[in-house]
Structure formats: structure tokens, C-alpha cells
Amino acid sequence: MRVVRIPLRLKMGVSLLLLAIPLVALHIALVQRAPWWRLPHQDMAIASGLLSLVLLPIMYFIALGKNWALRTAIILSSVWVIISGIIALKAHDPALGFFSVFLICFAMTVFFWISKEMNRSYFDSGSEWYQGLPVAIPQISCSIGFEQSSERNAPDLIWKKCRIARIDEEGAFLFCDQAAFGRDSLPEIKKSVTVEMIFSHENRSFRCQGKPIRLLRNNLGVGLRFVGLTPDTSKELGDWVERLRGQGYVD
């Protein structure tokens, strides 16, 4: 899948990983038991530089929604925590012990934040890499409208019938059901575009707008974050989500 725009909260979570760079420098100083007026600046700089070379590419791929990058970061942080704990126990150093505890709390907080943001409905379709298309939620369908032209005097929309893979109060992941609606993929979706959506369920429907976040391969699906919801639309959407949650279709 391709990321059209990186959600702000995911950016913030990923940015917190940068704090690991000064933390590794502090760790070097604690391990060497250096006084603040005679810090091992060279060793601290080398450790921080090496971590930066590893961390920055991982952060980039996490922001693009690559689960393997998140798992790699979790494994590396776990190794760091284990090593820190072993050194603290062997040295009988309370400062290193408290640092290890802080490191555990920091890692758990940041990775929980990032995992939660990567699991948003508009970011994750819920399908595995080996699956062709996501599993659709029954009883609900959606039509999405795209502008035919970027000109202001071209209000007509191209409408595509889609199925819903995931939905919550903040967004939804929609895809083209090839078996039911043909093999046409979605039109080209740009970062700045606002997509119109009409959700249908039994005899009821409601209309809202969304911003594209992530695209399924070959433009067969798109994750959309809702924007500009009115109080009435938000209430109706919340009722639908709660009903689907009660039926086990929504996490």
C-alpha cells in the first residue's frame, strides 16, 4: 500500500523515537560513570551517530506504514533494554537501574502510540499481504465521488461503487469489489483532493467528505479520514459504528 499523506498523530509518534538519540548518549555516560564536568563526548557522539544511521531509515518506513519496520524497532529496543538491565545488575548501579526502567516505560508508550495510529481504519485495510482484497463488512456499501477536473468550474463527480473493509468514527477504508463491480480501479487520487462519500445501509444513507490517507495497490482501495462532519452526521456515523461493533465487524 502507498501512503498519500502521513497522519499528524502518526508523525508525532514516530518523531518521539528521535528521543532515543540523546538517551543512548546518556546511557554511555551512565555506563562509564562519568561526572557531568568530564563526560565522554566522543563515545557519546559515536553512539548517537550510529543509532541515527539505524533509526532514521526505520522511522521513514514506519511512517510509510511498514509493519516490518515497526517490528524491527521493537526488537532493537528490546535488545537495548535487556543489555541495559544486565549491565545495571552486574554493576549494582541504581542510576542504570532507574534508566532501564525509564527506557522500558518510554519504549512501551511510544510503540503503543505508533501501533494504535497504524491500526486506524483509514490507515490499515485489515488484510494481510497475501490476500487479494480485504474482507467487506456486510450490509453497508459506499459510493465515492471524485472530481473530473481540478478546475473550479467543473463540479461534476466521477462516482465509484465501493465496499467497506473497515470503519470507525474517524475514517474508513474502502475498496472496489472486482467480482461485483467490475475490474475498474479508482481514479488517480492526489493528496489535496477531498472525496465525497455516500454510505448506504438498508433504507438509510448519509453523505460526508474525507481526505485520502493510504491507497491499496493498483488503486483498488483507499483509506479516507473523515473531515467536516456535522453534529448530525457524527451522531449517525457513531450509531452505525456502534451497531457494527456490537455485531463484531468493528474492533
matplotlib code that plots the C-alpha trace (Angstrom):
import matplotlib.pyplot as plt

x = [0.0, 1.1, 0.7, -0.8, -0.4, 1.0, -1.5, -0.4, -0.6, 1.5, 4.1, 4.2, 4.5, 7.3, 9.1, 9.2, 11.7, 14.2, 14.5, 16.4, 19.4, 20.1, 19.1, 21.8, 24.3, 23.1, 23.3, 27.0, 27.7, 25.9, 27.7, 31.1, 30.0, 31.4, 30.9, 29.0, 32.1, 34.0, 31.6, 32.9, 31.8, 33.5, 31.9, 28.5, 28.8, 29.8, 26.9, 24.4, 25.7, 25.4, 21.9, 20.9, 22.1, 19.9, 16.9, 16.2, 15.5, 13.4, 11.4, 10.9, 9.5, 7.3, 5.8, 5.0, 3.1, 5.6, 4.9, 8.3, 9.9, 7.9, 8.7, 12.4, 12.3, 10.6, 13.2, 16.1, 14.6, 14.1, 17.7, 18.8, 16.6, 17.9, 21.5, 20.9, 19.3, 22.1, 24.7, 22.8, 22.5, 26.2, 27.4, 24.9, 24.3, 20.9, 21.2, 21.4, 18.6, 16.3, 17.4, 16.5, 13.0, 12.6, 13.7, 11.0, 8.3, 9.4, 9.5, 6.1, 4.5, 5.9, 5.3, 1.8, 1.1, 2.6, 0.8, -2.5, -2.1, -1.0, -4.1, -6.6, -9.3, -8.3, -4.6, -4.9, -7.3, -7.1, -5.9, -2.7, -0.1, -1.0, -4.7, -6.1, -8.7, -9.9, -13.0, -16.0, -18.4, -21.8, -25.0, -23.2, -21.9, -20.4, -20.3, -17.3, -17.1, -14.0, -13.6, -13.3, -11.1, -9.1, -10.8, -13.3, -15.9, -16.1, -18.3, -19.3, -18.0, -17.0, -18.8, -17.5, -19.3, -17.2, -17.3, -16.2, -13.3, -13.1, -14.8, -14.8, -15.7, -12.6, -12.4, -13.0, -11.1, -13.0, -12.2, -13.5, -15.1, -13.9, -16.4, -19.4, -18.4, -16.0, -12.3, -12.1, -9.7, -10.2, -9.2, -5.9, -6.1, -4.0, -3.0, -5.0, -8.3, -11.4, -13.5, -17.3, -18.8, -22.4, -22.8, -25.9, -27.4, -30.8, -33.1, -30.8, -27.9, -25.7, -23.1, -19.8, -16.3, -12.9, -9.2, -7.2, -4.6, -3.5, -4.0, -4.4, -2.2, -3.3, -5.7, -8.2, -8.9, -8.4, -8.3, -10.2, -10.2, -13.5, -13.4, -16.1, -18.6, -21.7, -23.1, -26.0, -23.7, -21.3, -24.2, -25.5, -22.0, -21.4, -24.7, -23.6, -20.2, -21.6, -24.1, -21.3, -19.1, -21.9, -22.1, -18.3, -17.5, -15.7, -12.8]
y = [0.0, 3.6, 6.4, 9.5, 11.6, 10.8, 11.5, 14.1, 11.8, 9.1, 11.8, 12.8, 9.2, 8.5, 11.7, 10.6, 7.9, 10.7, 11.0, 7.7, 9.5, 11.7, 8.7, 6.5, 9.3, 9.5, 5.7, 5.8, 8.4, 6.3, 3.1, 4.9, 6.6, 9.8, 13.1, 15.8, 18.0, 15.2, 13.5, 11.1, 13.3, 11.3, 8.0, 9.7, 11.2, 7.9, 6.0, 8.7, 8.8, 5.0, 5.0, 7.8, 5.8, 2.9, 4.8, 7.4, 4.8, 2.8, 5.9, 6.6, 3.2, 3.2, 6.5, 4.7, 2.1, -0.8, -3.2, -4.9, -1.6, -1.3, -4.8, -4.1, -1.1, -3.1, -5.8, -3.4, -1.5, -4.8, -5.8, -2.3, -2.7, -6.2, -5.1, -2.1, -4.2, -6.8, -4.0, -2.4, -5.7, -6.6, -3.2, -2.8, 0.7, 2.3, 5.0, 2.5, 0.5, 3.6, 4.4, 0.8, 1.2, 4.6, 3.0, 0.3, 2.9, 5.1, 2.3, 0.9, 4.3, 5.2, 1.8, 1.7, 5.1, 4.2, 0.8, 2.5, 5.0, 2.4, 0.4, 3.2, 2.2, 4.8, 3.6, -0.2, -2.2, -5.2, -7.5, -9.5, -9.1, -12.4, -11.6, -10.2, -7.8, -7.1, -8.7, -6.5, -5.5, -6.8, -4.7, -1.4, -0.1, 3.3, 5.4, 7.7, 10.7, 12.2, 15.5, 15.0, 18.1, 20.3, 23.4, 25.2, 25.3, 21.5, 20.4, 17.0, 14.0, 10.5, 8.1, 4.6, 1.9, 0.5, -1.9, -1.1, -3.0, -1.1, 1.9, 3.8, 7.3, 8.8, 7.2, 4.2, 2.0, 1.4, -0.9, -1.9, -5.3, -6.7, -9.5, -7.3, -4.0, -4.9, -4.6, -0.8, 0.7, 4.1, 7.2, 8.8, 10.2, 13.2, 14.4, 17.6, 16.1, 15.9, 12.8, 12.8, 9.6, 8.4, 5.5, 3.3, 0.8, -0.7, 2.3, 4.9, 6.8, 9.8, 11.9, 13.1, 14.0, 12.6, 13.1, 10.3, 8.7, 5.5, 3.6, -0.1, -1.5, -0.7, 1.9, -0.8, 0.8, 3.9, 4.8, 8.1, 10.2, 12.0, 15.8, 18.4, 16.2, 17.9, 17.0, 15.1, 13.2, 12.4, 11.0, 8.9, 7.7, 6.9, 4.9, 2.8, 2.1, 1.0, -1.3, -2.8, -3.1, -5.0, -7.4, -7.9, -6.2, -3.2, -3.5]
z = [0.0, -0.7, 1.8, 0.3, 3.4, 6.8, 9.6, 12.1, 15.2, 13.4, 12.6, 16.3, 17.5, 15.0, 15.9, 19.6, 18.5, 18.0, 21.8, 21.6, 20.2, 23.3, 25.5, 24.1, 24.7, 28.4, 28.6, 27.6, 30.3, 32.9, 32.0, 32.2, 35.5, 34.2, 36.1, 34.4, 34.1, 32.3, 30.0, 27.3, 24.5, 21.8, 22.9, 23.3, 19.8, 18.2, 19.9, 18.9, 15.3, 14.9, 16.3, 14.0, 11.0, 12.0, 13.4, 10.7, 7.9, 10.3, 11.2, 7.5, 6.8, 9.9, 8.7, 5.4, 7.3, 7.0, 9.8, 9.5, 10.3, 13.5, 14.5, 13.8, 16.1, 18.8, 18.6, 18.7, 21.7, 23.5, 23.0, 24.3, 27.4, 28.1, 27.7, 29.9, 32.6, 32.6, 32.9, 35.8, 37.7, 37.2, 38.2, 41.1, 39.8, 40.9, 38.3, 35.5, 37.0, 37.0, 33.5, 32.4, 34.0, 32.3, 29.0, 29.3, 30.0, 27.1, 24.6, 25.6, 25.4, 22.0, 20.4, 21.8, 20.3, 16.9, 16.8, 17.6, 14.8, 12.3, 13.1, 12.4, 10.0, 7.4, 7.5, 7.7, 5.5, 7.8, 5.0, 5.0, 2.3, 0.7, 0.4, -2.8, -1.3, 2.2, 3.6, 3.2, 6.0, 5.0, 4.7, 4.1, 0.8, -0.2, -3.3, -3.6, -5.9, -7.5, -9.3, -13.0, -13.3, -11.0, -12.4, -10.1, -12.8, -13.1, -10.2, -11.7, -9.9, -11.1, -8.8, -7.9, -6.0, -3.2, -0.3, 3.2, 4.7, 8.0, 9.5, 12.8, 14.0, 12.3, 8.9, 6.7, 4.3, 1.0, -1.9, -5.3, -5.2, -8.5, -8.5, -8.0, -9.6, -12.4, -12.6, -12.8, -10.2, -8.6, -10.4, -9.5, -6.0, -5.0, -1.6, -1.8, -3.1, -1.0, -1.7, -1.4, 0.2, 0.4, 2.8, 2.3, 4.8, 4.3, 3.5, 5.1, 3.7, 4.7, 2.9, 4.1, 3.0, 3.5, 2.9, 1.3, 3.6, 2.1, -1.2, -1.8, -4.6, -8.1, -6.8, -5.8, -2.5, -0.4, 3.3, 4.0, 7.1, 7.7, 7.6, 8.1, 9.9, 11.1, 14.6, 13.0, 10.6, 13.5, 15.6, 12.7, 12.0, 15.6, 15.8, 12.7, 14.1, 17.5, 15.8, 13.7, 16.8, 18.5, 15.6, 15.7, 12.4, 14.1, 16.6]

ax = plt.figure().add_subplot(projection="3d")
ax.plot(x, y, z, "-o")
ax.set_aspect("equal")
plt.show()
